[in-house]
Structure formats: C-alpha cells, structure tokens
C-alpha cells in the first residue's frame, strides 16, 4: 500500500446529516449534504434547463474519460448499474460475436449470466477470488481461439476488492486485434481509465460510485463509431444504447422518464469531484482511507483476503475471525450501533466481510471505523481478529 498519491488533509469532512450512519459499501454510499440538497428542486424532463443539465453532465463525464477529439460519446441510461452493463453488452456485441469474460468474482459471473440471457457466445477465464487475469494469459487465449471477437473485464471486482490490471489487459486485447469492453462501475472517477492511455470500445459506470452521487442511473461512454454500428442490434427497447443516443442527439431528451432529481444531485457531485482535483484527487483520498483502515484492522489481528499488490482503494475484504464468539451478524449490529454500515462477504470458499473506502469520508473517519471494530470485538469477547488457519492455507493454495 502507498500513501504517495496526496498529502494528508488538515481538515475533517463534515459528518452525515441527522445522525445518518456512514455507508462503508461500494455504492450506494455516503453522500455530501450538497448532493442531498440538490434533490429538493423539481425539474421538468422536457424543459430546456434540464436538457442542458444532461448535456453538461455528459460533457463533464467525457472530460473525466479524457476524450479530447470527440471520438467518444456519453449515453446515460436509467436504472441500476447492471442495467447499463446489460445495455452495453446487448448493444455492442453482435449476435455472432464471441466474448472472453475475465472473471474473478461475482460481477464477472454476472456478466457471463447476462450473456447467457442475451444468447451471445462466450468463454470464461475464471481466476477465482484471489487473483487477477493477466495480460499474458489473455494473449494466449486469444491466440488459441481466433473466433473470440471481444473481451470484457471488471475494472474493480468489489466482491473481493481486487483491482484488475486493465492497462495490460487492454494492451493484450488490441495487440491481438480484438475489442475490449470495461465494467468500471466501482472505479470510474477515481481509478485511471483515460481513453488516450487505455484503449477500449466502451465502458460503463454508475451515478452512485466514485463520483459520489445517488442511485438512479448509469452511463455508457463509448466510441461514436461503435454506437453508430449498434443500430438495430439491441435485444431490448429500453436498453438500446444506439436509440438512446440518437434521441439525445435529436432532442437532448431522455427517451423515457429520466431520474431528474438524481441527475441534479449528480451534477452537484461532479462539481465537487472537480473541486477535489478530479479523478486524481479523489483517488488520493480513497487511497488514504484504505491505508489507514487496513493498517488499523491488521493491528487488531484482521487479515485481508488479498495481498497488498491487488488491494483496491474501493473496498477491502477481510477474513472473519477464527474466535468462536465471533459472528458477522453480531459484529454488523455493533458496528451499526456506532454509526458504520459494513458489507457482508461475497465469497464462496471462506467467510468474510467487506469495508468500503469510497464515499464522503476521509482518513479521520476510517480511524473511527477501526476504533469501532476494536470496541465491537471487546463487546463480543473476541480477543483478536485473527482468521482461521484454514483460510490462510486456502488463500495461499488458490493464489499460488
């Protein structure tokens, strides 16, 4: 882990309003008061002011993506992030395509499940819960199977907290003459995904992740040529990226009722993102959050699922303690009583829980998270957060 992405801040962020708990999750997450207050005004979905708000939002998102030459477009899509992932897959994968799904957690599995529903051919590289797919592995698979046309990777696999090496995967994909799609749901806005550095055809993210808005829509950032080629390809009326884009180009309007209040909140979140120093500034804070929290939890005996090299600054997975008095439900309630909502684990081989590093909080809050965990262990009569030896053996075996 590293703290070299930014100086430690000298002032604390304001706590949540009205005694709200901190959401230590990968989204929905704790939002700023300014973001919440932006939802207090009603907007007409056909009104020119709201249409300009949508256009400004898309311009700002393309700026974050680094699009300087107008080669990419931004297409907002109503619904949860998964809606946007399905929209991307259904719109940009031809019916005769074959996709290599890079899988190392629940969201890679969800991609494969979506492709099954879409009746698109695919193969899987499953790395389990502990390890990322690497560029050389992708190269070998593409060399061995010339029928593979596309590759899809989850930028940050939040079921384990692993940060996948998108740059080297992209290099391997385009060296083999294929196309890359990126699920950057929990990473875009903090982790680098500059179109001038990392090549891809399309990516998706959501309002309620690293930009720190509230749930209600996602967005697709894609090459304009790919969007144009997607005409008539989608399996769905409402998830058709091409039709959604055409309607924005023609009228500036969403095809169906937009989440007006959510968009207004997101605009405020985008302004705060820019004021913090953009993606680089946001990443610096998240890295500090992770490092302070992980260091403190390790002092209590807790062990991370992943080695430091693959720990994302988005969310961190910890093994459950071995002590017989420990239960996740009990730990969860004690943490909640102290103002922190944590996440259950999403692994199949070991018992675990997760603590998010993103949202409107800083390293001072993460210090309080560690103290709350220490108090919870004392109240449960658990002497240490040390995991069972079997979990460490399993990790060593699977990560070998």
URFEN-V305281 format. One record per helix or strand of 3 or more residues. SS is the DSSP state (2 for helix, 1 for strand). FROM is the first residue (numbers start at 1). TO is the last residue. If there is no record, write none. Layout:
# URFEN-V305281
<<SS:FROM:TO> <SS:FROM:TO>>
This chain:
# URFEN-V305281
<<2:17:19> <2:33:40> <2:48:65> <1:72:78> <2:81:92> <1:98:103> <2:106:118> <1:121:126> <2:135:144> <1:150:154> <2:166:175> <1:179:183> <1:202:206> <1:217:223> <2:224:229> <2:241:251> <2:260:275> <2:278:299> <2:308:310> <1:315:319> <2:328:337> <1:352:356> <2:363:379> <2:389:398>>
